[in-house]
Amino acid sequence: KQEVTQIPAALSVPEGENLVLNCSFTDSAIYNLQWFRQDPGKGLTSLLLIQSSQREQTSGRLNASLDKSSGRSTLYIAASQPGDSATYLCAPWNTGNQFYFGTGTSLTVIP
Amino acid sequence: DAGITQSPRHKVTETGTPVTLRCHQTENHRYMYWYRQDPGHGLRLIHYSYGVKDTDKGEVSDGYSVSRSKTEDFLLTLESATSSQTSVYFCAISAGGSYNEQFFGPGTRLTVL
């Protein structure tokens, strides 16, 4: 069974700072990995999907990288804003059509 | 936003009663999923469907059943609700294939007293 770990569990940064969220997974036989954000009391919003053949994927101020062989992905957020405050989740997709989620990193951006 | 709705959005019920949650999509995606989200556990897959009448178990399927009679609807049933099934339930969809991006519904908060 895939085990997904996200470090740190919580992070607080001042506005404008660049930051990195980490995701590690135990089974490297993945098809892709998806990053989500979740606002309190809401559903998950897809941010980026990075396929196993890719090393990076970018969307605006967000950049996700994937090192499949070492079982790691990072989400880089540039020039953080208070609106970025949320919980960020990663989910690798393995065979058997199952996605496994980490418990997330709770981000607070202080104005 | 992906066209996914869940009903009801909130429900309070008593132990031992049956409960059915509904997920409806307008995207015509092949795959549909039910997850539960609990503090400290993250999101865990309950059941998923890969087509009409085609379903399979996920990580935490005990006490739950599902049905999919139409592409757009995926039902989750708790035959006899227990307090341990108090949770937030999310439905998700994906198109399949190698890309297979998942999109989530708004969630249903279920409380079993």
HADDOCK unambig.tbl for C-alpha pairs under 7 A between the chains (distance, minus, plus):
assign (segid A and resid 31 and name CA) (segid B and resid 98 and name CA) 6.76 0.50 0.50
assign (segid A and resid 42 and name CA) (segid B and resid 106 and name CA) 5.88 0.50 0.50
assign (segid A and resid 43 and name CA) (segid B and resid 104 and name CA) 6.17 0.50 0.50
assign (segid A and resid 43 and name CA) (segid B and resid 105 and name CA) 5.98 0.50 0.50
assign (segid A and resid 43 and name CA) (segid B and resid 106 and name CA) 4.49 0.50 0.50
assign (segid A and resid 43 and name CA) (segid B and resid 107 and name CA) 5.95 0.50 0.50
assign (segid A and resid 44 and name CA) (segid B and resid 104 and name CA) 5.69 0.50 0.50
assign (segid A and resid 45 and name CA) (segid B and resid 104 and name CA) 6.94 0.50 0.50
assign (segid A and resid 46 and name CA) (segid B and resid 103 and name CA) 6.59 0.50 0.50
assign (segid A and resid 49 and name CA) (segid B and resid 101 and name CA) 6.76 0.50 0.50
assign (segid A and resid 51 and name CA) (segid B and resid 99 and name CA) 6.96 0.50 0.50
assign (segid A and resid 101 and name CA) (segid B and resid 42 and name CA) 6.49 0.50 0.50
assign (segid A and resid 101 and name CA) (segid B and resid 43 and name CA) 5.81 0.50 0.50
assign (segid A and resid 102 and name CA) (segid B and resid 42 and name CA) 6.23 0.50 0.50
assign (segid A and resid 103 and name CA) (segid B and resid 40 and name CA) 6.74 0.50 0.50
assign (segid A and resid 103 and name CA) (segid B and resid 41 and name CA) 6.33 0.50 0.50
assign (segid A and resid 103 and name CA) (segid B and resid 42 and name CA) 4.42 0.50 0.50
